């Protein structure tokens, strides 16, 4: 994974490091592998929501699709 791809995760609210006093239970995590094989863990607040996340959430669309079958 290239640095530009990690930066795309940062655009949607993920950070590489948590603040010292942050509670890990308040964050969702994602592990990504860099191009050289290094594994990086990114964190995002569970409360962080934006319009793009809702557009990428296909669960609702899938439920509507299945209801019309």
C-alpha positions in Angstrom: 0.0 0.0 0.0 1.4 3.3 -1.0 1.5 6.5 1.2 -1.2 8.1 -1.0 -3.6 5.2 -0.2 -3.0 5.7 3.5 -3.6 9.4 3.0 -7.0 8.5 1.5 -7.9 6.8 4.8 -6.8 9.9 6.6 -9.2 12.0 4.5 -12.1 10.0 6.0 -11.0 10.4 9.5 -8.4 7.7 10.2 -5.2 8.6 12.1 -2.0 6.7 12.6 -1.5 7.5 16.3 -3.9 8.1 19.2 -3.5 10.8 21.8 -2.0 9.7 25.0 -5.2 10.0 27.0 -7.5 8.5 24.4 -9.6 5.4 25.2 -9.0 2.7 22.6 -12.6 1.5 23.0 -13.9 4.8 21.5 -12.1 4.0 18.2 -12.5 1.6 15.3 -9.3 0.2 13.8 -8.2 -0.9 10.5 -4.9 -2.7 9.6 -3.4 -2.1 6.2 -0.2 -3.4 4.7 2.2 -1.0 3.0 3.9 -1.9 -0.3 7.0 -3.0 1.6 5.0 -5.4 3.8 4.8 -3.3 6.9 1.5 -3.5 8.7 0.0 -0.1 9.8 -2.9 0.2 12.2 -5.1 3.2 11.7 -7.7 4.5 14.1 -11.0 6.4 13.7 -13.4 7.7 16.3 -16.6 5.7 16.4 -18.5 9.0 16.5 -16.9 10.2 13.3 -19.5 10.2 10.5 -19.6 12.1 7.3 -21.7 12.0 4.1 -19.1 10.0 2.2 -19.4 7.1 4.7 -23.1 7.0 4.1 -22.7 6.9 0.3 -20.2 4.0 0.6 -22.5 2.1 2.9 -24.2 -0.4 0.6 -26.1 -2.3 3.3 -29.1 -0.1 3.0 -29.1 -0.3 -0.8 -28.7 -4.1 -0.7 -31.7 -4.4 1.7 -33.9 -2.3 -0.7 -32.7 -4.4 -3.6 -33.6 -7.7 -1.8 -37.0 -6.3 -0.7 -37.9 -5.7 -4.4 -37.1 -9.2 -5.5 
